[in-house]
Amino acid sequence: MPLLEGKTGIVFGVANKRSIAWAIAQALAREGMRLAFTYQGERLKANVEELCAAMPDSLILPCDVTVDAEVESVFREVGEKFGRLDALVHSVAFAPREDLENDFVNTSREGFKIAHDISAYSLVALTRAALPLFEQSGGGAVLAMTYYGAEKAVEGYNLMGVAKASLEASVRYLAANLGPKNVRVNAISAGPVNTLAARGIKGFTGMLKHHAERAPLRRNVELEEIGNAALFLLSSMSAAITGEVMFVDGGYNIIGL
Ligand code: NAD
């Protein structure tokens, strides 16, 4: 029997076929999970609809994670259609380009707020909104996407590194808070992958090359490998794991000199 037969999930963050969220969705769907997808703004709607055409029982809804009314409406609709929820994928991040490109010391107050609102606070807001539906399932699993720049200063990652540090701390506090409700919260810290969001990072191509040369596995990670790790963290295979940040980076993070 497929691992996730009869289970339901919601995926935030599909922009196109290169999105990490899409790789995760494919792994979950392969194991039988019924999925809802959200897209940010009309310009991404057609992409998501086209990708999901092969999943006829999926649900596709608009959601800008900074708009409380949209978050509410998404979970209302998922409640009406699915009646319960087992998994939530948070694969969303944004920082204004000038704040990523500037010297970190010049980060603007507004840019700082935007980056933290979209990339970190949204995990708290979405998890809270999912709770009544997790309760219908007797618990749930939440997964966020992060990067090594949360722990170490990575050239060019700047403001996003600070927002990811906040995201990772939020994973731990949510896990501690919601464990008694059988809701698990984890993150994957992925090695660099060439996606739409990654192109906003100055020097990203150099980052890919450096990573492939230095990582113990001597290569970059594949989207499918991130999807499979996500499948583990969102299934009962990881039932005793919560509050963790799991690296899927070919071992890059273990290297000193
Ligand atoms: P992506 O561009 O495909 O996905 C980013 C998503 O964030 C998009 O779907 C975008 O629509 C969404 N988003 C941005 N602002 C939003 C808002 N206000 N409301 C709703 N959605 C919003 O790029 P990706 O690389 O797949 O990024 C997914 C996650 O993975 C991000 O958290 C990113 O930081 C993280 N990550 C990426 C890499 C990498 O190298 N690509 C490495 C580690 C972690």
Residues whose N, C-alpha, C, O or C-beta is under 5 A from the ligand:
A	BS01	NAD	G13 V14 A15 R18 S19 I20 A21 Q40 C63 D64 V65 T66 S91 V92 A93 F94 I118 M145 T146 Y147 A190 G191 P192 V193 T195 L196 A197 A198
